[in-house]
Amino acid sequence: MFSLLIFYLKNFYFAPAKIHNYWLLSMAIITFMSDYGTKDHYVAAVKAKILSINPSINIVDISHNIKPYDIAHASYVLKSVFRDFPKGTVHLYAVDTIGQKGSRYICAKLEDHFFVGNDNGLCSLISEKEPDMISELFSAKQDGKTFPAKDVLAKAAAMIASGSNMNDVGKFTKDVERKVARKFRATKKQISGNVIHIDHYGNLVTNIEEEVFQIISKNRKYTVQFAREKLTEINGLCNEAEDGDCFVIFNSNGYLEIGINKGNASELLGLKYDSPVNIFFEGE
């Protein structure tokens, strides 16, 4: 009789709680971004480690074609998309994971998201807010860790996504690397910015923000100048320009973007990362 009571409690009375917990775990998301490319086994190995800890985790690839060791490229890509994921999402970034001698690995809670990766300043480039909490991951300084994304980062990301606390994966700290993003300069007569990203199509994304442009322009005439080009109109869509012609738009992230319709602007205009872009305004 007692065994029947235990069976009932386990399988019926406590069933809703079990179902709820399983639902929460099955909704867990880890995004994965790296500079590994897709030629080798590295991406699959990291995913295999995550799934060996919790097979129900959903792994979403952001990109594995980040330029090797390029933190600026990685930060732009991650900044552009992480807020589109549900709060509580874990973002694993494996870019320049070996780093310098003595490099550390961290988990940071920032804007209700978790970021797991190398302590290389990336978190300071994707948000102007300070992290709520930061943990230096356990085992990060052990010798023989030749594949830290698998041996350290994947384990921590899987544990956080499965409900573990940050102090379960590391020791709390405030001593982390911070970087300062390249900023535009603005006056009443001019906005001076730089190219901060070149996408797959060769389009040039700048750090000039639409909100600032709207405040300064006040419906005045303006000229957008880059390389040898001068344009007096910002388009709504890239296809408003004829094939082979330049266009200037504000992209979905609110940044000024330069391109050539059906062409590669970076190659044809000779512009690259950090190239200058200016907007000049007429009148006061």
Secondary structure, DSSP 8 states (H G I E B T S, - for coil): -HHHHHHHIIIIISHHHHHHHHHHHHT-EEEEEES--SSSSHHHHHHHHHHHH-TT-EEEEEES---TT-HHHHHHHHHHHGGGS-TT-EEEEESS-S-STT--EEEEEETTEEEEEESSSHHHHH-SS--SEEEEETTTT-TT-S-HIIIIIHHHHHHHHTT--HHHHEEE------------EE-SSEEEEEEEEE-TT--EEEEEEHHHHHHHHTT--EEEEETTEEES---SSGGGS-TT-EEEEE-TTSEEEEEETTB-HHHHHT--TT-EEEEEE---
